[in-house]
Amino acid sequence: MGRTLATIVDAARRRVLVTVPYARPEAIAVREVLEGMVRASARGVACALLIGGVPDLTDASQLASLPFPVRRMDPARSTAGHAKGMVADGAVLVSSANWSAAGLGGNWEAGLRIDHSAAAAYYAAAWRRDWETGLAIDV
């Protein structure tokens, strides 16, 4: 699953919007996807990461240092997020994979990629609603 995500990020030209319950940057597969988002951001792609809850201190400091915005969901205003997905340009990837070593590397996970602009618009609007009520990553 990690390689699939990295490939989608590498191909993005306009946007990469991600929502996951958490992201473990120490995991090799997660780091590779985040590094892809860093490269995408450097070439002008609008990248952002929305996590579902308060990250642990180690993860928080690494996530806060990324050169693109990272927020966490506010359960008082939306929900504690459990969604796992990505909008990249006109495509959507919805999956079962957490952003951990097991989720992006060792586990058998399911994912569905939809290359359809209306589906991407729908998921991007849902992502944006959660993003707008999100909170900064506290370090």
URHU-V76083 format. One record per residue. RES is the residue in one small letter. PHI is phi in degrees with one decimal (none if undefined). PSI is psi in whole degrees, -180 to 180 (none if undefined). BURIAL is b if it has 24 or more other ideal C-beta (glycine too) atoms within 12 Angstrom, else e. Layout:
# URHU-V76083
res: (RES:RES)
phi: (PHI:PHI)
psi: (PSI:PSI)
burial: (BURIAL:BURIAL)
This chain:
# URHU-V76083
res: (m:g:r:t:l:a:t:i:v:d:a:a:r:r:r:v:l:v:t:v:p:y:a:r:p:e:a:i:a:v:r:e:v:l:e:g:m:v:r:a:s:a:r:g:v:a:c:a:l:l:i:g:g:v:p:d:l:t:d:a:s:q:l:a:s:l:p:f:p:v:r:r:m:d:p:a:r:s:t:a:g:h:a:k:g:m:v:a:d:g:a:v:l:v:s:s:a:n:w:s:a:a:g:l:g:g:n:w:e:a:g:l:r:i:d:h:s:a:a:a:a:y:y:a:a:a:w:r:r:d:w:e:t:g:l:a:i:d:v)
phi: (none:-59.7:-63.8:-61.2:-61.6:-61.4:-64.0:-64.2:-62.6:-61.5:-85.9:-65.5:-122.6:-124.4:-154.1:-139.0:-115.2:-121.1:-132.6:-148.0:-61.6:-160.5:-134.8:-105.1:-60.1:-71.3:-73.1:-54.8:-64.8:-67.2:-57.8:-63.4:-68.1:-62.8:-63.5:-63.2:-67.1:-62.1:-63.1:-62.2:-59.9:-64.8:-94.8:97.5:-78.1:-75.4:-113.3:-158.0:-125.5:-117.0:-105.2:-80.0:-155.7:-75.0:-77.6:-68.7:-58.8:-63.3:-63.8:-58.6:-66.7:-70.0:-67.4:-66.6:-86.0:-67.6:-84.6:-135.7:-69.1:-131.3:-131.4:-122.3:-67.9:-104.9:-63.1:-75.0:-116.7:-138.6:-152.7:-79.4:-71.8:-124.7:-69.1:-136.4:-165.1:-146.6:-109.7:-129.1:52.7:-98.4:-122.9:-128.2:-121.3:-112.5:-143.5:-95.7:-82.7:-74.9:-90.1:-140.2:-60.2:-70.2:-63.8:-102.4:-135.1:-96.4:-80.9:-82.1:-125.1:-113.0:-149.0:-129.1:-101.3:-120.7:-97.5:-155.8:-62.8:-68.8:-65.1:-62.9:-63.5:-61.5:-68.5:-65.1:-65.8:-64.9:-59.8:-62.5:-59.5:-69.7:-60.1:-64.1:-100.7:-72.9:-117.6:-65.7:-77.4:-83.6:-117.7)
psi: (-38:-43:-39:-47:-45:-40:-42:-44:-44:-31:-13:142:-16:-49:149:107:121:141:130:155:-36:164:127:90:-20:-22:132:-48:-38:-46:-40:-41:-44:-40:-36:-39:-36:-47:-42:-44:-41:-27:12:6:133:109:145:147:126:119:160:-18:-171:122:158:165:-42:-48:-42:-46:-38:-42:-39:-22:-4:149:20:160:140:130:168:150:148:106:-18:-21:-20:-103:163:113:137:0:152:105:171:137:122:111:-120:22:156:139:119:129:174:-3:125:158:77:174:-44:-46:-39:2:-55:-29:156:120:161:145:147:121:131:114:86:124:-35:-39:-43:-41:-42:-50:-35:-39:-41:-43:-45:-38:-44:-39:-45:-24:4:166:158:155:120:131:none)
burial: (b:b:e:b:b:b:e:b:b:e:b:b:e:e:b:b:b:b:b:b:b:b:b:b:b:e:b:e:b:b:b:b:b:b:b:b:b:b:e:b:b:e:e:e:b:b:b:b:b:b:b:b:b:b:b:e:e:e:b:b:e:b:b:b:e:b:e:b:b:b:b:b:b:b:e:e:e:b:e:e:b:e:b:b:b:b:b:b:b:b:b:b:b:b:b:e:b:b:b:b:e:e:b:b:b:e:e:e:b:e:b:e:b:e:e:e:e:e:e:b:e:e:b:b:e:b:b:e:e:b:b:e:e:b:b:e:b:e:e)
